[in-house]
Amino acid sequence: QTAGRWHDLAEISERLNVELLDGAFEGKIGWGRNPPRRRRRTIRLGSYSPSERLVRIHPALDRSYVPRYFVEWVVYHEMLHARMPIPTINGRRRFHTAAFTDAERRFREFAEAQAWERRHLHLLLRI
């Protein structure tokens, strides 16, 4: 399922794949399941499963007050995980290397998305 009430993940991922990844992303994308409602301190906004080649986006992002650029940034971040190598440094896998961060900053509204997250994370934690 890619079409949410407010955001269409297929449309978002297709555009980002062309504009920022030169069509290199070949995985699938969909909304994750709604977790049970509970008080939380953290939220995983997206994930990438290499074995399934699947990006999952937390359904909390399919809200009217969540700007499209923020959803796009989360989608792009997860799509990058499918494209970027994951080196092992000192016995630990490093997912967010300097190269990953540099690639992530190619997203046009990177700073705005990070600022929106800082200002509104509390709303997402309530869902």
C-alpha positions as CSV (number, residue, x, y, z in Angstrom):
1,Q,0.0,0.0,0.0
2,T,1.6,3.3,-1.1
3,A,-1.3,5.7,-1.2
4,G,-2.0,7.2,2.1
5,R,-4.7,9.6,3.0
6,W,-2.4,12.6,2.6
7,H,0.9,11.3,1.0
8,D,1.5,8.9,-1.9
9,L,4.7,7.1,-1.3
10,A,4.9,5.7,-4.8
11,E,4.8,9.2,-6.3
12,I,7.3,10.5,-3.9
13,S,9.8,7.7,-4.3
14,E,9.5,7.7,-8.1
15,R,10.3,11.4,-8.3
16,L,13.2,11.2,-5.8
17,N,14.6,8.1,-7.6
18,V,14.8,10.1,-10.8
19,E,15.9,13.4,-9.4
20,L,18.4,12.3,-6.8
21,L,19.3,8.7,-7.4
22,D,19.6,8.6,-11.2
23,G,17.0,5.8,-11.2
24,A,19.3,3.5,-9.2
25,F,16.7,2.6,-6.5
26,E,15.0,-0.7,-7.5
27,G,13.3,-1.5,-4.2
28,K,9.7,-1.3,-3.1
29,I,8.1,1.1,-0.7
30,G,5.0,1.1,1.6
31,W,3.5,2.3,4.8
32,G,4.4,0.3,7.9
33,R,1.7,-1.0,10.2
34,N,0.1,1.1,12.8
35,P,1.7,0.2,16.1
36,P,-0.4,-0.1,19.3
37,R,-1.0,3.3,20.8
38,R,1.2,3.8,23.7
39,R,3.4,6.5,25.2
40,R,6.8,6.6,23.6
41,R,10.0,8.4,23.7
42,T,11.3,7.5,20.3
43,I,9.8,6.7,16.9
44,R,11.4,5.0,13.9
45,L,10.1,7.1,11.0
46,G,11.4,4.8,8.3
47,S,13.4,1.6,7.7
48,Y,15.0,-0.3,4.9
49,S,15.0,-4.1,4.7
50,P,17.8,-5.3,2.4
51,S,16.4,-8.9,2.3
52,E,13.0,-7.6,1.1
53,R,14.4,-4.6,-0.7
54,L,11.6,-2.7,1.0
55,V,11.4,0.8,2.4
56,R,8.8,1.1,5.1
57,I,7.5,4.5,6.3
58,H,5.8,5.0,9.7
59,P,2.1,5.7,9.2
60,A,2.4,8.6,11.7
61,L,3.8,10.6,8.7
62,D,0.5,10.3,6.8
63,R,-1.1,13.3,8.6
64,S,-2.3,16.6,7.2
65,Y,0.1,18.6,9.3
66,V,3.2,16.7,8.2
67,P,4.6,18.6,5.2
68,R,5.4,16.7,2.0
69,Y,9.0,17.8,2.1
70,F,9.4,16.1,5.5
71,V,7.9,12.8,4.2
72,E,10.2,13.1,1.1
73,W,13.2,13.6,3.3
74,V,12.5,10.4,5.3
75,V,11.8,8.5,2.1
76,Y,15.0,9.7,0.5
77,H,17.0,8.8,3.6
78,E,15.7,5.2,3.5
79,M,16.2,5.0,-0.2
80,L,19.8,6.0,0.4
81,H,20.3,3.1,2.7
82,A,19.5,0.8,-0.2
83,R,22.1,2.5,-2.4
84,M,25.0,3.3,0.0
85,P,27.6,0.7,1.2
86,I,27.6,-0.1,4.9
87,P,31.2,-0.4,6.0
88,T,32.3,-2.1,9.1
89,I,34.6,0.0,11.2
90,N,36.2,-1.4,14.4
91,G,33.8,-4.3,14.2
92,R,30.6,-2.2,14.0
93,R,28.5,-1.5,10.9
94,R,28.3,2.3,10.1
95,F,25.1,3.2,8.5
96,H,25.5,7.0,8.5
97,T,29.0,7.6,7.2
98,A,30.3,11.0,6.0
99,A,29.5,9.9,2.4
100,F,25.9,9.0,3.5
101,T,25.5,12.4,5.1
102,D,26.9,14.2,2.1
103,A,24.5,12.3,-0.2
104,E,21.6,13.1,2.2
105,R,22.4,16.8,2.0
106,R,21.6,16.7,-1.7
107,F,18.0,16.8,-0.7
108,R,16.9,20.3,-1.4
109,E,15.0,20.9,1.8
110,F,17.4,19.0,4.1
111,A,17.8,21.8,6.7
112,E,14.0,22.6,6.7
113,A,13.2,18.9,7.2
114,Q,15.6,18.6,10.2
115,A,14.2,21.8,11.7
116,W,10.6,20.6,11.2
117,E,11.5,17.3,13.0
118,R,13.0,19.2,15.9
119,R,9.9,21.4,16.3
120,H,7.3,18.7,15.8
121,L,8.6,15.4,16.9
122,H,6.5,15.6,20.0
123,L,3.4,15.4,17.8
124,L,4.6,12.2,16.1
125,L,5.4,10.6,19.5
126,R,1.8,10.9,20.5
127,I,0.5,8.8,17.7
